[in-house]
Amino acid sequence: MRADTAIEASGTVVLVEGESDRLAVEALAVRLEVDLLAAGAVVRSMSGVTNLHHHLAALAGESARRRVVGLFDAGEAAYVRRCIEDAGLGGADLESAGFFACEPDLEGEFIRALGSDRVEQLLGEHHELGRFRTFQNQPEWRGEPADAQLRRFMGTHAGRKARFAPLMVDALEESRIPAPMRCVIEAAVALADEPAAGDSAPRR
């Protein structure tokens, strides 16, 4: 068995909705000087929250039961709760089960933490501000709040969210790091020293 496979099989899986979330969590771990690999934690994109049930079932079917934590959009809380209840991971209190909600999503957390002006500066630094200005002038978005415009703009081109997620992490002041992101990393690392499900001691 390869070394990285062995680590993954005995550690923690951090489930996130998409690739941009994965890149953001991994970039934030570096920013916080948290070695996820050393902690036996791997961040896995589910390619959409509707795949959570599938991922949890697949993990449950493995011979080595790994710990699971996650990050999700606030609007999906009811679905996430059902999935983790079905998987026997808790559910009444999502945060106690290691699942943390972004309000309303990861991009919303970043834009609120950085402020719209700073996000626009990042767009300018990376040659996207002109496209954003064009987007702002579309009839359906003209006059809408800047934060709402920015959230929608990030999703209008394939790969833009993934491109800007690490950039926004780097631009954050440490005191402004979104709580859900900090918490999911802390949960993944905190669980590294606890026995997995099926061991002699409880998971949490």
C-alpha positions in Angstrom: 0.0 0.0 0.0 1.3 3.5 -0.9 2.2 5.7 2.0 -0.3 8.4 1.1 -3.1 5.7 0.8 -2.2 4.4 4.2 -2.4 7.9 5.7 -5.8 8.5 4.0 -7.2 5.2 5.1 -6.5 5.9 8.8 -7.2 9.6 8.9 -9.9 12.2 8.4 -11.8 13.0 5.2 -12.9 16.6 4.8 -15.9 16.6 2.4 -16.6 19.9 0.5 -19.1 20.7 -2.2 -16.8 21.6 -5.0 -13.2 22.1 -6.3 -13.1 25.7 -5.3 -14.0 24.8 -1.8 -11.2 22.1 -1.8 -8.6 24.6 -3.0 -9.8 27.2 -0.5 -9.6 24.8 2.5 -6.1 23.6 1.4 -4.9 27.1 0.9 -6.2 28.2 4.3 -4.5 25.2 6.0 -1.2 26.4 4.5 -2.0 30.0 5.6 -2.7 28.7 9.2 0.5 26.5 9.1 -1.7 23.4 9.5 -0.2 20.3 7.9 -3.2 18.3 6.9 -1.1 15.5 5.4 0.7 15.0 8.7 -2.6 15.0 10.5 -3.9 12.3 8.2 -6.5 14.6 6.7 -7.5 14.7 3.0 -9.9 17.3 1.5 -12.3 15.8 -1.0 -14.6 17.5 -3.5 -18.0 15.9 -3.8 -18.8 17.6 -7.1 -22.0 18.9 -5.5 -23.6 18.5 -2.1 -26.2 16.1 -3.6 -23.4 13.5 -3.7 -22.9 13.6 0.1 -25.0 10.5 0.6 -22.9 8.6 -2.0 -19.6 9.7 -0.4 -20.7 8.8 3.1 -21.9 5.4 2.0 -18.7 4.7 0.1 -16.6 5.7 3.2 -18.8 3.5 5.4 -18.1 0.5 3.1 -14.3 0.7 3.4 -12.5 -1.7 5.7 -10.9 1.2 7.6 -13.6 3.5 9.0 -12.3 7.1 8.5 -13.5 10.1 10.4 -15.6 12.6 8.3 -16.1 16.3 8.7 -17.4 18.7 6.1 -18.2 22.2 4.8 -21.4 23.0 3.0 -23.7 25.9 1.9 -26.2 27.0 4.6 -29.2 26.4 2.3 -28.4 22.7 2.2 -28.4 22.2 6.0 -31.6 20.0 6.0 -30.2 17.7 3.4 -26.8 17.5 5.1 -28.5 16.7 8.4 -30.5 13.8 6.8 -27.4 12.4 5.2 -25.3 12.3 8.3 -28.1 11.0 10.4 -28.6 8.2 7.9 -24.8 7.5 8.1 -24.9 7.4 11.9 -22.7 10.4 12.4 -25.1 12.5 14.5 -27.2 15.2 12.9 -29.2 17.2 15.5 -26.2 19.6 15.9 -24.3 19.7 12.6 -21.3 21.5 14.1 -21.0 18.9 16.8 -20.9 16.3 14.1 -18.1 18.2 12.4 -20.1 19.8 9.6 -20.0 23.6 9.2 -22.2 25.8 7.1 -21.1 28.7 4.9 -23.6 31.6 4.8 -24.9 31.6 2.1 -21.9 29.9 0.5 -18.1 30.0 0.4 -18.0 32.9 -2.0 -20.4 34.8 0.3 -18.2 34.2 3.3 -15.1 35.5 1.4 -16.8 38.6 0.0 -18.2 39.5 3.4 -14.8 39.0 5.1 -12.9 40.9 2.5 -15.4 43.5 1.6 -16.6 44.2 -1.9 -14.0 46.8 -2.7 -11.1 44.4 -1.9 -12.7 41.7 -4.0 -13.0 44.1 -6.9 -9.3 45.0 -6.4 -8.5 41.3 -6.7 -10.5 41.2 -9.9 -8.5 44.1 -11.2 -5.2 42.5 -10.3 -6.1 39.4 -12.2 -7.6 41.0 -15.3 -11.3 40.3 -14.5 -12.6 43.7 -13.5 -13.6 44.7 -17.0 -15.7 41.5 -17.3 -17.2 42.3 -14.0 -18.2 45.8 -15.0 -19.9 44.4 -18.1 -21.7 41.9 -15.9 -22.9 44.7 -13.6 -24.5 46.4 -16.5 -26.7 43.5 -17.5 -30.3 44.5 -17.0 -31.1 41.8 -14.4 -28.1 42.7 -12.3 -28.0 46.5 -12.7 -28.5 48.2 -9.4 -28.2 45.0 -7.3 -25.9 45.1 -4.2 -22.2 44.7 -5.1 -21.8 41.6 -2.9 -24.7 39.9 -4.7 -23.2 40.8 -8.0 -19.8 39.5 -7.1 -21.2 36.2 -5.8 -23.0 35.6 -9.1 -20.1 36.8 -11.2 -17.8 34.2 -9.6 -20.0 31.5 -10.9 -20.6 32.8 -14.5 -17.4 31.3 -15.9 -16.1 27.7 -15.4 -13.0 27.8 -13.2 -13.4 31.3 -11.9 -14.4 30.2 -8.4 -11.4 27.7 -8.3 -9.1 30.4 -9.6 -10.0 33.0 -7.0 -10.6 30.9 -4.0 -6.9 30.6 -3.0 -6.4 34.3 -4.0 -9.1 35.4 -1.6 -7.7 33.2 1.2 -4.3 34.9 0.7 -5.9 38.3 0.8 -7.7 37.7 4.1 -6.6 39.3 7.3 -6.2 36.5 9.9 -8.9 38.1 12.2 -11.3 38.0 9.2 -11.0 34.3 8.3 -14.5 32.9 8.0 -15.4 30.8 11.0 -16.8 27.8 9.1 -13.5 27.4 7.3 -11.4 27.7 10.4 -13.6 25.3 12.3 -13.5 22.6 9.7 -9.7 22.6 9.6 -9.6 22.6 13.4 -12.0 19.7 13.5 -10.0 17.7 11.0 -6.8 18.2 12.9 -8.4 17.7 16.3 -9.7 14.4 15.3 -6.3 13.2 14.2 -5.4 12.1 17.8 -8.8 10.5 18.5 -9.7 6.9 17.8 -11.8 6.2 14.7 -15.3 4.7 14.8 -15.0 1.1 15.8 -12.0 1.5 18.0 -12.2 1.1 21.8 -12.9 4.8 22.5 -15.7 7.0 21.0 -15.1 9.3 18.0 -15.8 12.5 19.8 
